[in-house]
């Protein structure tokens, strides 16, 4: 089951300070993806649409712990916009949006920019289930 969550500005600021998201984010489920973008990006809008469909489609599977959590953070809406953008581009070396970080068992296992739904599921590890 995929669950969507919004990354808070406090969680983003924590990542800037630590150089990585904290364990409450990366360990929120066995598989986690964090999608970082800006709201005007057309590719983000395509990803947002399929992520909503994936979460809605699996909502009928019942309660319980999610197998995967997908966080998103539209940092152009945040007060820490410039600081986060500088960190993302300089610290993580990624100037493209959307930028996705994939975690399994709380550990970073991959990164990408825009991917199709099928590619996203493969990278997240959902396709293996």
VENFENUR-V323988 format. One record per pair of residues at least 4 apart in sequence whose ideal C-beta (glycine too) atoms are under 6 Angstrom apart, sorted by the first residue. I is the first residue (numbers start at 1). GAP is how many residues later the second one is. D is the distance in Angstrom with one decimal. If there is no record, write none. Layout:
i gap d
I GAP D
I GAP D
This chain:
i gap d
1 57 4.6
1 60 5.3
1 65 4.8
1 66 5.3
2 52 5.0
2 53 5.3
2 56 5.4
2 66 4.8
3 63 3.9
3 66 5.1
4 51 4.6
4 66 5.3
5 64 5.9
5 66 5.1
7 4 5.0
7 5 5.9
7 64 4.4
7 66 3.9
9 69 4.9
11 14 5.9
12 61 5.6
12 72 5.4
13 67 5.6
14 4 6.0
14 8 5.5
15 6 4.8
16 71 4.6
21 4 4.0
21 5 5.3
23 4 4.7
23 83 5.9
26 6 5.7
26 77 4.5
26 80 4.7
27 79 3.9
28 4 5.5
28 41 4.3
29 37 4.9
29 39 5.4
29 40 4.2
31 37 4.1
31 73 5.5
31 93 5.4
31 94 4.8
32 37 5.1
32 71 4.2
33 37 4.8
33 67 5.7
33 69 5.3
33 91 5.4
34 37 4.6
34 67 4.8
35 37 4.5
35 63 5.3
35 65 5.1
36 37 5.3
36 63 4.7
37 4 5.2
37 7 3.8
37 37 6.0
37 60 4.5
37 61 3.8
38 38 3.9
38 59 5.6
39 35 4.7
41 56 5.0
43 55 6.0
43 71 4.0
44 54 4.7
47 4 5.9
47 51 5.8
50 67 4.3
51 19 5.7
53 4 5.9
68 56 5.7
68 58 5.9
75 6 5.7
75 9 4.6
76 5 5.6
80 4 4.9
86 4 5.5
87 4 4.6
88 4 5.4
89 6 4.9
94 5 4.7
96 17 4.4
98 16 5.7
99 14 5.9
100 12 4.9
101 10 5.5
102 7 5.4
102 8 4.3
102 21 5.3
103 5 5.7
104 5 4.9
110 13 5.6
115 4 3.7
115 5 4.9
121 5 4.3
121 6 4.6
122 5 4.6
